[in-house]
């Protein structure tokens, strides 16, 4: 059987390196052949992965940066503004992680809470599971897939920002116990994203 093509948008992983980190590569290699995308590339793929990273540029959702908002990643910002629309228009399957969820929400007209006053954080390690997910009424497919094993799904938390207002045609799949949106999907396009980091947990 021919392997699925999976493309992950790359970023500067160090002062003298560009690519993706090992957890991204190992996790998605379970599902297909992984290729790293440069910020200006548009190629046909079976799945586009939008990775985590620095805060989304607040100018994209029309807000003044808070004092807790960090610099944005210029490489990922360029991709999201100039290349991502081509993938969305071509109905490519897209999966976002952490910042990837946030940038998708902004793309579809939503905005973000720039700094959470309180939200459990994986402070001891990146794979520390700190809260359980609660499925919403719109997520029957999610209930069948994510919750069929034991009825609960506990995840890590590595973000200080979150969805405030959902973008157009996006629905919440599940939330954390304190009400933060942890998963979204598009109602018409093959797009989904999660706020936690499944690559670290080995979740699929």
C-alpha angles and dihedrals in degrees: 000000000000113000119244116250113239121185122194120194107242130221139181103290092182143352091284105022140077129191137067132307122260096254091057093049096045095044098050093040086072088069105037149320110318123216127178117233123215115222095259099045127113114180134154112266141164092228134014115203120204107201134212122263145122124347120295113254106267091214087072091067097033101251135128111247114256119228088254095054114104130215113282126242105257093202095054092040091055091050093047094049100041111020107026093068089061091056092047092048091050091053093240115171108257131191122187129197123201102310086023089063092047095050091049090052090051092046091058092050103270128125139220140238099239098208128013113223091209131003126141112262130198093242101161098048140346091252096051108127108219109165143021126239122239116208117227129223091260096057109077090136089052092050091052094050108030101032104035095096103058107343092252136078121193120194144181125254125216103156137095095188131061145173113292103173117014118238124246115293093005122123132193114251096185144343137210120253091265093054102261114144107247101172136027138179136188116247095222110015127064093254128129135158142181131209095216127067112256092174090068094045096043090236122155 
